[in-house]
Amino acid sequence: MSQSQRDSRSASRSGLQLLLARADDHRPVLEEGLLAETARGAPRPESLPNRIDVPTWEQADAAPNDLEAQRWGVIAPDGALGDSLLQAIAPLIELREKQQGAPVKTYRVPPDMDARAAERWQRTVLRDAEVPEEERPKYLLILGDLHHVSIELQQVLAHGAYVGRLHAGHPEGEADLAGYAAYARKVLAHEQRTPEEKGPDLLLYTAQDGTSATRLGHRLLVEPCLEEMRTRWKAKSPTLNPGLIPYESTGPDALLRAAGEARAAVMLSVTHGLGRPEKGWASPEEQRATQGALSVGPGLALTGDMLRQTPFLPGGMWFCVACFGAATPAKSAFHAWLSLLAKAGAYPGHPESVLSNLPGPWDRPFLAALPQALLANEQGPLAIIGHSDLAWALSFTEVDDPASSRAPHFLSALKVLANGSRAGVALDALMREYREINNHLMAGYQAREDAQLHGHPDSTDPVRQGTLWMQRNDLRGYLLLGDPAARLSMKRTEP
């Protein structure tokens, strides 16, 4: 039996693979994944008002990349901190004002907004009826860590706007104003440089450490993306340069070399993100510095400290698939489900082992140190799409056949970036897939309720329904870090 056949059989048997490894020995938290049967008990998503997961664009006919039509705004924390952050990125605000030919709207918000408060703010402030539609910004840059401006606000707004977040900070939680200013200088420098004549480099990387999750990620995500880029994309744009970065178990030298030499590149990576070591974190500061770093081999990781000043995708874009690669929220979307599995104690795969990696009731949410360092690095990328929770293989596998790929929606986001569109448009390409899965999920709940109402047999498959729930939450966890209006420096014909 070939390795591909073994991977397919493993995927069918253990359809729920997790890209999470322990920080001390880098062993995967779920060695063989969980049986698809465990999704049977997945809870229904919390009901939110006014269907905030359905996008509402005031100017649906306007070109997405046109800042003059779509406008750009900033959301900052209340108080002195927000004042300091706005001052640190003042040159970027000035640039956007010139580009859109109008003042930048600045909003101030309190911390700890939950989803309902965020929806109310969106409806009454951002979409204030007294503000003309053409003056409401569709590009929104949030400033601050997750305890300054909540992740719930970012997730709510991402279904009606192009939203990114910028934060540079120290492990103890203080903002690094120099890092904010460095990011603003970087964006200005790349937008004012001579555009590249040729297409961007397209880099793909998998930490092929022999684990089931990364094997699946390589076969069902990275390889299909590479094939599409080398055939259809390159046939239309011969100057594109797609390539697979070789994996070296002895260290990340090949990855660092390829990413350091690339110019205006787009990269997709699949790795385990680091979670809790077996004996726990020594301190909250250690956790904030390490959780979400990328395992690239036995005992080897890409960390924020390593890449704070190292050239890595200068002026480029990075799509990073890994647990906690972008952030750790105050509450995991998967906590209740995993708690039920652990309490039942009836399933193989040790689902309870994941629970210790999830945030507790008193833990502060935070952005991962690695993307913070890279955004503050003037030789780093302009924007990063990463995960803010547990990242499962379900985001790129079929619900009905876990051995089949759903790589095209990742390709859609990558193509948006490679075409020179703005980063916020790329995230929205991924969120379209989220909304489609969410609609399928809600249709299943509706069919179940209709059957109960009319006394008919319930024809919904509980395992499939639970798997859709997981896929929906997996996709919802992706965030954009960096200015949503950032784009590669390359020649283009549209605005």
C-alpha positions in Angstrom: 0.0 0.0 0.0 1.4 3.4 -1.0 1.8 6.3 1.5 -1.0 8.2 -0.3 -3.4 5.2 0.2 -2.4 5.0 3.8 -3.0 8.7 4.3 -6.4 8.4 2.6 -7.4 5.4 4.8 -6.2 7.3 7.9 -8.1 10.4 6.9 -11.3 8.4 6.4 -10.9 6.6 9.8 -9.8 9.7 11.8 -11.3 12.6 9.9 -10.6 15.3 12.5 -6.9 16.2 12.4 -5.5 19.0 14.4 -2.5 21.2 13.7 -1.4 21.6 17.3 1.9 20.4 19.0 3.2 20.7 22.5 5.7 23.4 23.0 8.3 21.3 24.8 8.7 18.2 22.6 6.7 19.3 19.5 4.7 16.0 19.6 1.2 16.5 18.2 -1.5 16.9 20.9 -3.8 14.5 18.9 -1.4 11.8 17.5 -4.0 10.2 15.2 -6.8 12.7 15.2 -10.4 12.0 16.3 -13.0 9.8 14.8 -15.5 11.7 12.7 -18.2 10.1 14.9 -17.1 12.5 17.7 -18.7 15.4 15.8 -22.1 13.9 16.5 -22.5 15.8 19.7 -21.3 19.2 18.4 -23.5 22.0 19.8 -25.5 24.5 17.8 -23.8 27.9 17.3 -25.0 30.7 19.5 -27.8 32.7 17.9 -26.7 36.2 17.0 -29.1 39.1 16.2 -29.7 40.4 12.7 -27.8 37.7 10.9 -24.5 39.4 11.2 -22.8 36.5 9.3 -24.5 37.7 6.1 -22.6 40.5 4.4 -24.3 43.8 3.7 -22.4 46.1 1.3 -23.7 49.7 0.9 -21.9 50.1 -2.5 -22.0 46.6 -3.9 -21.3 47.8 -7.4 -18.1 49.6 -6.4 -14.7 48.1 -7.2 -13.4 46.4 -4.1 -9.9 47.7 -4.4 -11.0 51.3 -5.0 -10.3 53.2 -1.7 -12.0 56.4 -3.0 -15.2 54.4 -3.4 -14.8 52.0 -0.4 -13.1 54.3 2.1 -10.7 53.4 4.9 -11.1 53.9 8.6 -9.4 53.1 11.9 -10.8 51.6 15.2 -8.7 52.3 18.3 -9.2 51.7 22.0 -10.7 54.3 24.2 -8.4 56.4 26.3 -4.7 57.4 26.3 -3.6 54.1 24.7 -5.8 54.7 21.7 -4.4 58.2 21.3 -0.8 56.9 21.3 -1.6 54.2 18.8 -3.2 56.6 16.4 -0.2 58.9 16.7 2.2 56.1 16.0 0.6 55.3 12.6 -0.2 58.9 11.7 1.8 58.7 8.4 -0.3 55.7 7.3 -3.5 57.6 8.1 -2.2 60.6 6.1 -1.4 58.3 3.1 -4.9 56.8 3.1 -6.5 60.2 3.3 -4.6 61.3 0.2 -5.5 58.1 -1.6 -9.2 58.3 -0.9 -9.5 62.0 -1.2 -11.3 62.4 2.1 -10.6 62.4 5.8 -10.2 59.1 7.5 -12.9 58.2 10.0 -11.6 57.3 13.4 -13.7 55.3 15.9 -13.0 54.7 19.5 -14.3 51.6 21.3 -14.3 50.1 24.8 -12.6 46.7 25.5 -14.5 43.4 26.1 -17.3 43.9 23.6 -19.1 40.6 23.1 -20.8 39.6 19.8 -24.1 41.3 20.7 -22.4 44.5 21.7 -20.3 44.4 18.6 -23.4 44.0 16.4 -25.1 46.9 18.1 -22.0 49.1 17.6 -21.8 48.1 13.9 -25.5 48.9 13.5 -25.7 52.2 15.4 -22.2 53.7 15.0 -20.5 52.3 11.9 -23.7 52.2 9.9 -25.2 55.4 11.5 -28.1 56.4 9.2 -27.0 60.1 9.5 -23.7 59.3 7.8 -24.0 59.1 4.0 -23.4 55.6 2.7 -20.5 56.7 0.5 -18.7 58.0 3.6 -18.8 54.8 5.6 -15.5 53.0 5.4 -15.4 49.4 4.2 -11.7 49.0 5.0 -11.2 49.0 8.8 -7.9 48.8 10.6 -8.2 47.8 14.3 -5.4 48.9 16.6 -4.5 47.0 19.7 -4.3 43.5 21.2 -7.4 41.4 21.9 -7.8 42.8 25.4 -7.8 46.3 24.0 -10.3 45.7 21.2 -12.2 42.4 21.3 -11.9 39.6 18.7 -15.7 39.5 18.7 -15.8 43.0 17.2 -13.3 42.0 14.5 -15.3 38.8 13.6 -18.6 40.6 13.5 -17.3 43.4 11.3 -15.5 40.9 8.9 -18.9 40.0 7.5 -19.7 43.5 6.3 -16.3 45.1 5.8 -12.6 44.3 5.0 -11.1 44.2 8.4 -7.5 43.8 9.7 -5.7 44.3 13.0 -2.4 45.8 13.9 -0.6 45.3 17.2 3.0 45.2 18.3 3.6 44.6 22.0 5.7 43.1 24.7 4.9 39.8 26.5 3.7 41.6 29.6 1.0 43.3 27.4 2.3 46.8 26.9 2.1 48.2 23.4 5.3 48.7 21.4 4.7 52.1 19.8 8.0 51.8 17.9 6.6 48.6 16.3 3.5 50.4 15.2 5.5 53.2 13.7 7.8 50.7 11.9 4.8 49.0 10.3 3.4 52.3 9.0 6.8 53.1 7.5 6.9 49.7 5.9 3.6 50.1 4.2 4.4 53.6 3.0 7.8 52.4 1.6 6.3 49.6 -0.4 3.4 51.7 -1.7 5.8 54.4 -2.9 8.4 52.1 -4.5 8.6 51.3 -8.2 6.1 48.4 -8.8 7.5 45.0 -9.8 7.2 44.3 -13.5 6.9 40.5 -13.1 4.4 38.4 -11.2 5.1 37.6 -7.5 6.9 34.6 -6.2 4.5 32.0 -4.9 5.9 30.0 -2.0 4.4 26.8 -0.5 5.7 25.1 2.6 4.8 22.1 4.8 6.5 21.1 7.9 6.6 17.4 6.8 7.3 16.0 10.3 5.6 12.7 9.6 2.5 13.5 11.6 -1.0 12.6 10.3 -2.2 16.3 10.3 0.7 17.7 8.3 0.7 14.8 5.8 -3.0 15.5 5.2 -2.3 19.2 4.9 0.4 18.6 2.3 -1.5 16.2 0.2 -4.9 17.9 0.3 -3.9 21.6 0.5 -0.4 22.3 -0.5 0.0 19.9 -3.4 -3.3 20.9 -5.1 -2.5 24.6 -4.7 1.0 24.0 -6.2 -0.5 22.1 -9.2 -3.0 24.8 -9.9 -0.4 27.5 -9.8 2.0 25.7 -12.0 -0.6 24.9 -14.7 -3.6 27.2 -14.9 -2.1 30.3 -13.1 1.2 30.2 -14.9 -0.5 29.6 -18.3 -2.3 32.9 -17.9 0.5 34.8 -16.1 3.9 33.4 -17.3 5.9 35.6 -14.9 4.5 34.0 -11.8 7.0 31.9 -10.0 5.5 29.1 -7.9 7.7 26.8 -5.9 7.7 24.3 -3.1 10.1 25.1 -0.2 11.9 21.9 0.7 11.4 20.7 4.2 14.5 20.0 6.3 14.1 18.2 9.6 17.4 19.6 10.8 16.2 23.2 10.9 14.3 26.0 9.1 17.3 27.2 7.0 15.6 26.5 3.6 12.4 28.2 4.7 14.3 31.3 6.1 16.4 31.5 2.9 13.5 31.3 0.5 11.3 33.7 2.5 14.2 36.1 3.1 15.2 36.3 -0.6 11.6 36.6 -1.9 10.3 40.0 -3.0 6.6 40.8 -3.1 5.8 37.2 -2.5 2.7 35.2 -1.4 3.3 32.2 0.8 1.1 29.4 2.1 2.4 27.3 5.0 1.0 24.3 6.9 2.6 23.5 10.2 1.6 22.6 13.8 1.2 25.6 16.0 2.7 25.3 19.4 0.5 24.9 22.4 0.9 24.1 26.1 4.0 22.1 27.1 3.3 18.9 29.0 4.0 20.4 32.4 2.3 23.7 31.7 3.5 27.2 31.0 6.0 28.7 33.4 4.2 32.1 33.2 1.7 34.0 31.2 4.6 35.8 29.6 6.1 32.6 28.4 2.7 31.5 26.9 2.2 34.8 25.1 5.7 34.6 23.7 5.5 30.9 22.5 1.9 29.8 21.9 1.2 29.9 18.2 4.9 29.7 17.2 5.3 27.3 14.3 6.8 23.8 14.8 9.2 23.2 11.9 10.9 20.0 13.2 11.7 18.1 16.3 12.4 20.8 18.9 12.6 23.5 16.3 10.2 26.5 16.0 9.8 29.8 14.2 9.2 32.3 17.0 8.7 36.0 17.2 12.2 36.5 18.8 13.8 34.7 15.8 12.1 36.8 13.1 12.0 40.2 14.8 14.8 41.6 12.6 15.3 38.7 10.1 14.2 39.3 6.5 11.1 37.2 6.0 8.7 37.8 3.1 9.6 41.5 2.8 6.6 43.4 1.3 4.8 40.1 0.9 1.7 38.3 2.1 1.5 35.1 4.3 -1.3 32.6 4.6 -0.4 30.6 7.7 -2.3 27.4 8.6 -1.6 26.4 12.2 -3.4 26.3 15.6 -3.2 29.7 17.3 -1.0 31.0 14.5 -2.7 34.4 14.7 -4.2 34.6 18.1 -5.5 32.9 21.2 -9.1 34.0 22.0 -10.7 34.4 25.4 -12.9 31.3 24.7 -12.4 28.6 22.1 -15.3 27.8 19.9 -14.6 24.1 20.4 -14.4 24.2 24.3 -17.9 23.0 25.0 -17.8 20.1 22.5 -14.4 18.9 23.7 -15.6 19.1 27.3 -18.5 16.8 26.4 -16.2 14.3 24.7 -13.8 14.3 27.6 -16.7 13.8 30.1 -18.1 10.9 28.1 -14.7 9.2 27.9 -16.0 6.9 25.2 -13.9 7.9 22.2 -10.3 7.1 21.3 -7.8 9.8 20.4 -7.7 11.5 23.9 -9.8 14.6 23.1 -9.3 15.6 26.7 -5.7 16.3 25.9 -6.7 19.3 23.8 -8.6 20.9 26.6 -5.5 21.9 28.6 -4.4 24.0 25.5 -7.6 26.0 25.5 -7.9 29.4 27.3 -9.4 29.3 30.8 -12.0 31.7 32.3 -9.4 34.1 33.6 -6.8 34.0 30.8 -6.2 37.1 28.8 -6.7 36.8 25.0 -3.7 37.8 22.9 -2.3 38.0 19.4 0.5 35.5 18.7 4.1 36.9 19.1 5.3 35.7 15.7 2.9 37.8 13.5 3.4 40.7 15.8 7.1 40.6 15.3 6.9 40.2 11.6 4.5 43.1 11.1 6.8 45.3 13.1 9.8 44.1 11.1 10.4 46.5 8.3 11.8 43.5 6.3 8.7 41.4 7.0 5.3 40.9 5.3 2.6 43.6 4.9 -0.3 41.3 6.0 -0.8 37.8 7.5 -3.9 35.6 7.5 -3.7 33.1 10.4 -5.9 31.2 12.8 -7.2 32.4 16.1 -8.3 29.1 17.6 -7.8 25.4 17.0 -7.0 24.8 13.3 -8.4 21.6 12.0 -7.9 19.9 8.6 -11.6 20.3 8.1 -11.1 23.7 6.6 -9.5 22.1 3.5 -11.2 18.7 3.4 -14.7 17.6 2.3 -17.3 17.0 5.0 -18.6 13.9 3.2 -15.2 12.6 2.2 -12.3 13.6 4.5 -9.8 12.2 2.0 -11.0 14.7 -0.7 -9.6 18.3 -1.0 -11.4 21.6 -0.6 -8.3 23.6 -1.6 -10.0 25.9 -4.1 -11.3 28.3 -1.5 -7.8 28.7 -0.2 -6.6 29.2 -3.8 -9.2 31.9 -4.2 -7.7 33.9 -1.3 -4.2 33.3 -2.6 -5.1 34.4 -6.1 -6.6 37.6 -4.8 -3.2 38.4 -3.2 -1.2 37.3 -6.2 -3.3 39.5 -8.5 -2.3 42.5 -6.4 -5.6 43.0 -4.7 -5.8 44.3 -1.2 -5.4 41.9 1.7 -8.9 42.5 3.1 -10.4 41.3 -0.2 -8.4 38.0 0.2 -9.8 37.3 3.6 -13.3 38.0 2.3 -12.7 35.3 -0.4 -12.2 32.8 2.5 -15.2 34.2 4.5 -17.4 33.5 1.5 -16.7 29.8 2.0 -17.5 30.2 5.7 -20.9 31.7 4.8 -21.7 28.9 2.4 -20.9 26.3 5.1 -22.8 28.3 7.7 -25.9 28.2 5.4 -25.6 24.4 4.9 -25.4 24.0 8.7 -28.4 26.2 9.4 -30.4 24.4 6.7 -29.8 21.2 8.6 -31.0 22.7 11.9 -34.1 24.0 10.1 -34.8 20.6 8.6 -34.5 19.0 12.0 -36.9 21.5 13.5 -39.4 21.1 10.7 -39.4 17.4 11.1 -40.0 17.7 14.8 -42.8 20.3 14.2 -44.6 18.1 11.6 -43.9 14.8 13.3 -41.8 13.5 10.4 -38.7 11.4 10.8 -35.5 13.4 11.2 -33.4 12.8 8.0 -30.4 14.9 9.0 -27.2 13.0 9.6 -25.9 14.0 13.1 -22.3 13.2 12.2 -22.5 15.3 9.1 -24.2 18.1 10.9 -21.6 18.1 13.6 -18.8 18.0 11.1 -20.3 21.0 9.3 -20.4 22.8 12.7 -16.7 22.1 13.1 -15.8 23.2 9.6 -17.8 26.4 10.1 -16.0 27.3 13.3 -12.6 26.3 11.8 -13.1 28.8 8.9 -14.5 31.5 11.2 -11.3 31.4 13.2 -9.1 32.9 10.4 -8.1 36.6 11.0 -6.3 39.2 9.0 -3.4 40.9 10.8 -2.1 44.0 9.2 -3.7 46.8 7.2 -6.6 45.3 5.1 -5.8 47.9 2.4 -2.2 46.6 2.0 -1.3 45.0 -1.3 1.7 43.8 -3.2 3.8 46.3 -5.0 3.2 45.3 -8.6 1.8 46.8 -11.8 -1.9 46.6 -12.1 -4.6 48.2 -14.3 -7.4 48.7 -11.7 -7.3 51.2 -8.8 
